[in-house]
Amino acid sequence: MTDDQAARIVAVHLPGVDGLCAGCRWWWSRLSPYPCYQAEWATRWHARVATRRFLDGLS
């Protein structure tokens, strides 16, 4: 997984006006509450990468 792919997931899986994930509805016709698993996973992955970059810069 690359940072670009995780950013795409975060960009698509947004909350809809009804509180459901717009990305899940659009891609899979699935009604999932926001934040869905994909949005949570991509946000955590992005945070881990940013933390790793920051800590590597301190060395």
Order of alpha helices (4+ residues) and beta strands (2+ residues): alpha-alpha-alpha
